[in-house]
Amino acid sequence: MYNYFSPICQGHIIKKELILTHEELEALRLKDLEELEQEECAKKMEVSQPTFHRLIKDARKKVASALIEGHALKIEGGNFAMIGETMKKQCACIKCGLVIEKELGIPCRKLACPKCGSRMIRK
C-alpha cells in the first residue's frame, strides 16, 4: 500500500503535509472507489453513519486541498484493526506498573488499577 503522495513540479516546494488517517482512506475506498451506499460503508467499517459521514467529509477535504493547493498527503495513524484483529489497547498503572489490555472505547485515564486502585495511563 502506498502511504505518501506529493506533487512533482519543477521548483515546487511542498508547503504543508496533510495527514490522511487509515479510516479516512478506507472511507474514500468504500464510498468513492467501490461506490457503496453510505449506510453499507458505515456497516463495513463498523461505525455509525454520522461517524462515517465525518470521515468521508474530512478525507475529501484533505484530498481536494492536496490536489488544488499542492500539499503532500501522508497516510498514517487512526484507530483501526486489520481483519481478524481485535481493537485493544494497553493501559498501565502509574503506581504499581500493572499492565492490562482492554478494548477501545474508554480512555485509560478513566480507569482505576484493579490491583491497587491508582490511576491508569495508556502504555
C-alpha positions as CSV (number, residue, x, y, z in Angstrom):
1,M,0.0,0.0,0.0
2,Y,1.2,3.5,-0.8
3,N,1.5,5.9,2.1
4,Y,2.8,9.1,0.7
5,F,1.8,11.3,-2.2
6,S,3.2,14.6,-3.2
7,P,3.1,16.9,-6.3
8,I,6.1,16.7,-8.6
9,C,6.5,20.1,-10.2
10,Q,9.8,21.7,-11.2
11,G,10.6,24.3,-8.5
12,H,7.6,23.4,-6.4
13,I,8.2,23.5,-2.6
14,I,5.7,21.5,-0.5
15,K,4.2,23.9,1.9
16,K,2.3,21.5,4.0
17,E,1.9,17.8,4.7
18,L,-1.6,16.7,5.4
19,I,-2.3,13.5,7.4
20,L,-4.9,11.2,6.0
21,T,-5.8,8.5,8.5
22,H,-6.3,4.9,7.6
23,E,-10.0,5.3,8.5
24,E,-10.4,8.3,6.1
25,L,-8.6,6.3,3.4
26,E,-10.9,3.3,3.9
27,A,-14.0,5.7,3.8
28,L,-12.8,7.0,0.4
29,R,-12.1,3.5,-0.9
30,L,-15.6,2.2,0.1
31,K,-17.6,5.2,-1.0
32,D,-15.7,6.6,-4.0
33,L,-13.9,3.6,-5.4
34,E,-16.3,0.7,-4.5
35,E,-19.3,3.1,-4.9
36,L,-21.2,1.7,-1.9
37,E,-24.0,3.5,-0.2
38,Q,-23.1,5.4,2.9
39,E,-25.1,3.0,5.1
40,E,-23.3,0.0,3.8
41,C,-19.9,1.8,4.1
42,A,-20.6,2.5,7.8
43,K,-21.6,-1.1,8.4
44,K,-18.4,-2.4,6.8
45,M,-16.3,-0.1,8.9
46,E,-18.3,-0.9,12.0
47,V,-19.0,2.8,12.7
48,S,-22.2,4.9,12.9
49,Q,-23.4,6.7,9.8
50,P,-22.6,10.1,11.4
51,T,-19.1,8.9,12.1
52,F,-18.7,7.7,8.5
53,H,-20.1,11.0,7.2
54,R,-17.4,12.9,9.2
55,L,-14.7,10.5,8.0
56,I,-15.6,10.9,4.3
57,K,-16.1,14.6,4.6
58,D,-12.7,15.1,6.2
59,A,-11.0,12.8,3.7
60,R,-12.4,14.5,0.7
61,K,-11.4,17.9,2.1
62,K,-7.8,16.8,2.6
63,V,-7.5,15.2,-0.9
64,A,-9.0,18.3,-2.5
65,S,-6.7,20.6,-0.6
66,A,-3.7,18.5,-1.6
67,L,-4.7,18.5,-5.3
68,I,-5.6,22.2,-5.5
69,E,-3.1,23.8,-3.2
70,G,-0.2,21.4,-3.8
71,H,0.1,19.8,-0.4
72,A,1.5,16.4,0.3
73,L,-0.6,13.6,1.6
74,K,0.8,11.2,4.2
75,I,-1.3,8.2,5.2
76,E,-0.8,7.2,8.8
77,G,-2.4,6.8,12.1
78,G,-6.0,6.4,13.1
79,N,-7.9,3.9,15.2
80,F,-8.3,0.7,13.3
81,A,-7.7,-3.0,13.3
82,M,-6.9,-5.3,10.4
83,I,-9.4,-8.0,9.6
84,G,-9.1,-10.8,12.2
85,E,-7.5,-8.5,14.9
86,T,-9.4,-7.1,17.8
87,M,-9.2,-3.4,18.7
88,K,-7.5,-3.4,22.0
89,K,-5.0,-1.2,23.8
90,Q,-2.8,-1.5,26.8
91,C,-3.2,0.6,30.0
92,A,-0.5,0.7,32.7
93,C,-0.9,1.7,36.4
94,I,1.1,4.8,37.4
95,K,1.8,3.4,40.9
96,C,2.3,-0.4,40.7
97,G,3.0,-0.8,36.9
98,L,0.3,-3.4,36.3
99,V,-0.5,-3.6,32.6
100,I,-3.9,-4.6,31.4
101,E,-5.3,-5.0,27.9
102,K,-8.7,-3.6,27.1
103,E,-10.9,-2.9,24.2
104,L,-11.1,0.6,22.8
105,G,-13.8,3.0,24.0
106,I,-12.9,4.1,27.5
107,P,-9.7,6.1,28.0
108,C,-7.1,4.5,30.2
109,R,-7.0,7.7,32.4
110,K,-10.7,7.0,33.4
111,L,-9.8,3.5,34.8
112,A,-8.6,2.5,38.2
113,C,-6.0,-0.1,38.6
114,P,-7.7,-3.4,39.5
115,K,-4.7,-4.3,41.8
116,C,-4.0,-1.0,43.8
117,G,-6.8,1.4,42.7
118,S,-4.4,4.0,41.3
119,R,-4.9,5.9,38.0
120,M,-4.1,4.1,34.7
121,I,-2.3,5.6,31.7
122,R,-2.1,4.5,28.1
123,K,1.0,2.3,27.5
